[in-house]
Amino acid sequence: MIGRKILQEQQASANYNLRQVERRRTGEISWEVVEASSGTAVVTGLASRDEALRTIRGWEHLSQKLEGGLPGHVLVH
């Protein structure tokens, strides 16, 4: 988290959270997709909240299509 400031964080699904961050040096604001179970950022540098949500919806959709879902995913209906 050095060099970044979390502006907001919210739950987006059973498996992922959204995080809006600001780079301290440049002031650039971007979005991250964070794995809910581990708190690890899995996608960073997204330009918009909508782009982050599309990424999450895609992974959740893929998890539903695979038998048993993606590894470590909570299956949602």
TAJO-V307269 format. One record per residue. N is the residue number from 0. RES is the residue in three letters. PHI is phi in whole degrees, 0 to 359 (none if undefined). OMEGA is omega in degrees with one decimal (* if undefined). Layout:
[[N:RES:PHI:OMEGA] [N:RES:PHI:OMEGA]]
//
This chain:
[[0:MET:none:179.0] [1:ILE:296:178.0] [2:GLY:86:179.0] [3:ARG:228:177.1] [4:LYS:238:177.9] [5:ILE:280:179.4] [6:LEU:270:176.6] [7:GLN:199:176.7] [8:GLU:218:-178.8] [9:GLN:212:177.9] [10:GLN:284:-179.3] [11:ALA:252:177.8] [12:SER:199:178.3] [13:ALA:294:-174.9] [14:ASN:250:-172.3] [15:TYR:222:172.2] [16:ASN:244:173.6] [17:LEU:253:178.6] [18:ARG:223:173.5] [19:GLN:260:-176.8] [20:VAL:232:176.5] [21:GLU:237:174.5] [22:ARG:283:-174.6] [23:ARG:296:-175.1] [24:ARG:287:-174.3] [25:THR:258:-176.5] [26:GLY:80:-179.8] [27:GLU:294:178.6] [28:ILE:251:179.3] [29:SER:215:-178.6] [30:TRP:243:177.2] [31:GLU:230:170.4] [32:VAL:257:-174.7] [33:VAL:241:176.3] [34:GLU:292:-174.5] [35:ALA:295:-174.7] [36:SER:288:-176.1] [37:SER:250:-176.2] [38:GLY:78:-179.1] [39:THR:276:174.8] [40:ALA:288:-178.2] [41:VAL:257:173.5] [42:VAL:219:-179.8] [43:THR:232:173.9] [44:GLY:77:179.3] [45:LEU:283:-173.3] [46:ALA:286:-175.5] [47:SER:216:176.4] [48:ARG:297:180.0] [49:ASP:299:178.4] [50:GLU:296:178.0] [51:ALA:295:179.2] [52:LEU:295:177.6] [53:ARG:297:178.2] [54:THR:297:-179.9] [55:ILE:296:179.4] [56:ARG:300:178.2] [57:GLY:296:178.9] [58:TRP:293:178.9] [59:GLU:294:178.3] [60:HIS:296:177.6] [61:LEU:299:-179.6] [62:SER:298:178.8] [63:GLN:291:-178.1] [64:LYS:284:-179.2] [65:LEU:278:177.1] [66:GLU:296:-177.4] [67:GLY:85:177.8] [68:GLY:73:176.5] [69:LEU:289:-178.6] [70:PRO:303:177.7] [71:GLY:81:-178.4] [72:HIS:276:168.4] [73:VAL:279:-179.6] [74:LEU:282:178.7] [75:VAL:245:-177.8] [76:HIS:260:*]]
//
